[in-house]
Amino acid sequence: MTRSDPLVAPSAEPADIAVVGGGPAGLTAAILFSSLGFSTTLVAPERHGEDFRTTALLGGSLDLVARLGLDRAIAERGAAIAVMRLVDDTGRLIRAPEAVFRAADIGRDAFGVNIANRDLVDLLEARAADGPRRIVGTVGEAVEIDADRVRLPLTGGGAITARLVVAADGRGSRLRRAAGIATREWSLPQSAIVFDLAHRRPHEGVSTEFHTRNGPFVLVPLPGGNRSSVVLIDRPAEIERLVGLTEPALAAEMERRSHSILGAMTPIGERRVWPLSSLVATVAGRRRIALIGETAHAFPPIGAQGLNLTLRDIARLASLVVAARAGGEDIGGARLLAAYDRRRRFDVASRAYGVDVVNRTLLSDLLPAQIFRAVGLHLATALPGFGRLLMRAGLGPRMSLPPAPGDDGGAAGGSGQTPNRVVGSSSWVTR
Ligand SMILES: Cc1cc2nc3c(=O)[nH]c(=O)nc-3n(C[C@H](O)[C@H](O)[C@H](O)COP(=O)(O)OP(=O)(O)OC[C@H]3O[C@@H](n4cnc5c(N)ncnc54)[C@H](O)[C@@H]3O)c2cc1C
């Protein structure tokens, strides 16, 4: 959050909804609830440091950003992804064939748009200036949950109350603890390094994922045609080695690992390391607190699933809350939270554990694991119908947006249709 943001004094007046956390999850949720006519307060500290990650917003996620009026700006600042290519670079005896998935094969110009997280958060913060009400600060430990509201103490003094709290305060969530929600967590023998690269040949909207013995190495298109974002997963010691390389040495390493598909390369800017682990909350909400984003689920960046899953959390929660309001029900009540948990359970579990299985089949030296992966990708390339099924599954299930205010539920998201065209994009190609 920028310094020019107004510091809103804490008030005793209860909000319908308090959103805690100012990452992409919290900002998106707060803007959506505010735009749906709920009195919404967003509590988040100042933004610290740069986030060098990028996010590929896929499929239905574009419906949600369109609802917030950000689709054009996101398309302008991002790069469209028209083709996804998976290359087995494990060097193992049993290898999968190269798989190329084209958005055109499922009737789309692009699978989605890849945008730098800092640009995405800038756009969301600018959009949030029209509402919700914002408090720059953090929620303290002594959260009190009553029969009809939650009281959130602010570390700078004062408190706010709300009927429903949307917890988007990240992996180590205080709000999740306050609700008494446990997590299943497991660590992974891997880290990720993230940085940007310039390259001589244009990417032409192709995202390429090399599967190596220690994890994926992905080149995701950035705007302008000759830049990509690198997400490289490997053993922590190898990641430390890469971080310490000189620029020419890292450039040579990237060109070698990518088999020169994009020609000579130059790393740009800083390199960031992310230790990898996974986390899934045992329930998506209870005691007036609903979990979204990394507060509810976190896993390695494989298949660009994390934030896309989060946006589906937000759309589903908003739909349920709008329906509860229409039916005169309690928007933070146990019934609503149980329904939210039920409706999110399969999507969250299938993504979190699906990513884990893909990752483990890469790491495993066991023949059955290698055969499983190779056969899967072989079927995807040999059977067009199966390939299309996989592409649609990768884009995620339908985004269930609530009807916009004044809408009868038909047009604005109620149709569940994903706009095919990426508005204003200049860099997509359809092959
Ligand atoms: C290397 C890497 C690459 C990735 N690539 C992709 C991708 O291509 N596509 C994709 O969909 N996902 C991707 N992801 C996942 C995605 O980046 C994350 O899911 C997303 O950034 C998490 O956002 P969030 O808002 O849930 O959490 P965070 O960004 O962690 O936000 C948490 C917020 O809560 C605030 N907070 C914490 N405590 C309090 C408190 N007590 N009171 C108030 N506020 C508090 C923090 O200050 C912060 O603002 C990637 C992840 C990694 C690690």
The ligand as an SDF file (V2000), in Angstrom:
LIG
                    3D

 53 58  0  0  0  0  0  0  0  0999 V2000
    7.8570  -18.4630   -7.2540 C   0  0  0  0  0  0  0  0  0  0  0  0
    6.3550  -18.3690   -7.3220 C   0  0  0  0  0  0  0  0  0  0  0  0
    5.7080  -18.1950   -8.5510 C   0  0  0  0  0  0  0  0  0  0  0  0
    4.3050  -18.1620   -8.6280 C   0  0  0  0  0  0  0  0  0  0  0  0
    3.6760  -18.0560   -9.8440 N   0  0  0  0  0  0  0  0  0  0  0  0
    2.3130  -18.1130   -9.9100 C   0  0  0  0  0  0  0  0  0  0  0  0
    1.6070  -18.0860  -11.1850 C   0  0  0  0  0  0  0  0  0  0  0  0
    2.2040  -18.0210  -12.2650 O   0  0  0  0  0  0  0  0  0  0  0  0
    0.2500  -18.1320  -11.1870 N   0  0  0  0  0  0  0  0  0  0  0  0
   -0.4550  -18.2150  -10.0220 C   0  0  0  0  0  0  0  0  0  0  0  0
   -1.6980  -18.2690  -10.0780 O   0  0  0  0  0  0  0  0  0  0  0  0
    0.1590  -18.2020   -8.8020 N   0  0  0  0  0  0  0  0  0  0  0  0
    1.5290  -18.1740   -8.7320 C   0  0  0  0  0  0  0  0  0  0  0  0
    2.1620  -18.1990   -7.5200 N   0  0  0  0  0  0  0  0  0  0  0  0
    1.3500  -18.1360   -6.2980 C   0  0  0  0  0  0  0  0  0  0  0  0
    0.9490  -16.6800   -6.0260 C   0  0  0  0  0  0  0  0  0  0  0  0
    2.0430  -15.8160   -6.2350 O   0  0  0  0  0  0  0  0  0  0  0  0
    0.4480  -16.5560   -4.5940 C   0  0  0  0  0  0  0  0  0  0  0  0
   -0.6540  -17.4440   -4.4780 O   0  0  0  0  0  0  0  0  0  0  0  0
   -0.0490  -15.1590   -4.2590 C   0  0  0  0  0  0  0  0  0  0  0  0
    0.9080  -14.1830   -4.5140 O   0  0  0  0  0  0  0  0  0  0  0  0
   -0.4040  -15.1150   -2.7810 C   0  0  0  0  0  0  0  0  0  0  0  0
   -1.1890  -14.0070   -2.5670 O   0  0  0  0  0  0  0  0  0  0  0  0
   -1.9940  -13.7990   -1.1960 P   0  0  0  0  0  0  0  0  0  0  0  0
   -2.6530  -12.4680   -1.3190 O   0  0  0  0  0  0  0  0  0  0  0  0
   -2.8150  -14.9950   -0.8890 O   0  0  0  0  0  0  0  0  0  0  0  0
   -0.8630  -13.7690   -0.0560 O   0  0  0  0  0  0  0  0  0  0  0  0
    0.2790  -12.7100    0.2290 P   0  0  0  0  0  0  0  0  0  0  0  0
    0.7350  -12.0630   -1.0250 O   0  0  0  0  0  0  0  0  0  0  0  0
    1.2820  -13.4230    1.0810 O   0  0  0  0  0  0  0  0  0  0  0  0
   -0.4350  -11.5710    1.1010 O   0  0  0  0  0  0  0  0  0  0  0  0
   -0.6230  -11.6480    2.4860 C   0  0  0  0  0  0  0  0  0  0  0  0
   -0.8700  -10.2310    2.9760 C   0  0  0  0  0  0  0  0  0  0  0  0
   -1.3270  -10.2590    4.3280 O   0  0  0  0  0  0  0  0  0  0  0  0
   -0.6890   -9.2160    5.0480 C   0  0  0  0  0  0  0  0  0  0  0  0
   -0.7460   -9.5660    6.4710 N   0  0  0  0  0  0  0  0  0  0  0  0
   -0.0940  -10.5560    7.1200 C   0  0  0  0  0  0  0  0  0  0  0  0
   -0.4320  -10.5470    8.4360 N   0  0  0  0  0  0  0  0  0  0  0  0
   -1.3430   -9.5440    8.6120 C   0  0  0  0  0  0  0  0  0  0  0  0
   -2.0470   -9.0410    9.7240 C   0  0  0  0  0  0  0  0  0  0  0  0
   -1.9190   -9.5710   10.9700 N   0  0  0  0  0  0  0  0  0  0  0  0
   -2.9040   -7.9810    9.5460 N   0  0  0  0  0  0  0  0  0  0  0  0
   -3.0540   -7.4380    8.3110 C   0  0  0  0  0  0  0  0  0  0  0  0
   -2.4000   -7.8920    7.1960 N   0  0  0  0  0  0  0  0  0  0  0  0
   -1.5450   -8.9190    7.3640 C   0  0  0  0  0  0  0  0  0  0  0  0
    0.7130   -9.1800    4.4350 C   0  0  0  0  0  0  0  0  0  0  0  0
    1.3530   -7.9780    4.7170 O   0  0  0  0  0  0  0  0  0  0  0  0
    0.3410   -9.3120    2.9430 C   0  0  0  0  0  0  0  0  0  0  0  0
   -0.0390   -8.0790    2.4160 O   0  0  0  0  0  0  0  0  0  0  0  0
    3.5500  -18.2620   -7.4250 C   0  0  0  0  0  0  0  0  0  0  0  0
    4.2040  -18.4120   -6.1820 C   0  0  0  0  0  0  0  0  0  0  0  0
    5.5970  -18.4970   -6.1200 C   0  0  0  0  0  0  0  0  0  0  0  0
    6.2880  -18.6970   -4.7870 C   0  0  0  0  0  0  0  0  0  0  0  0
  1  2  1  0
  2  3  1  0
  2 52  2  0
  3  4  2  0
  4  5  1  0
  4 50  1  0
  5  6  2  0
  6  7  1  0
  6 13  1  0
  7  8  2  0
  7  9  1  0
  9 10  1  0
 10 11  2  0
 10 12  1  0
 12 13  2  0
 13 14  1  0
 14 15  1  0
 14 50  1  0
 15 16  1  0
 16 17  1  0
 16 18  1  0
 18 19  1  0
 18 20  1  0
 20 21  1  0
 20 22  1  0
 22 23  1  0
 23 24  1  0
 24 25  2  0
 24 26  1  0
 24 27  1  0
 27 28  1  0
 28 29  2  0
 28 30  1  0
 28 31  1  0
 31 32  1  0
 32 33  1  0
 33 34  1  0
 33 48  1  0
 34 35  1  0
 35 36  1  0
 35 46  1  0
 36 37  1  0
 36 45  1  0
 37 38  2  0
 38 39  1  0
 39 40  1  0
 39 45  2  0
 40 41  1  0
 40 42  2  0
 42 43  1  0
 43 44  2  0
 44 45  1  0
 46 47  1  0
 46 48  1  0
 48 49  1  0
 50 51  2  0
 51 52  1  0
 52 53  1  0
M  END
$$$$
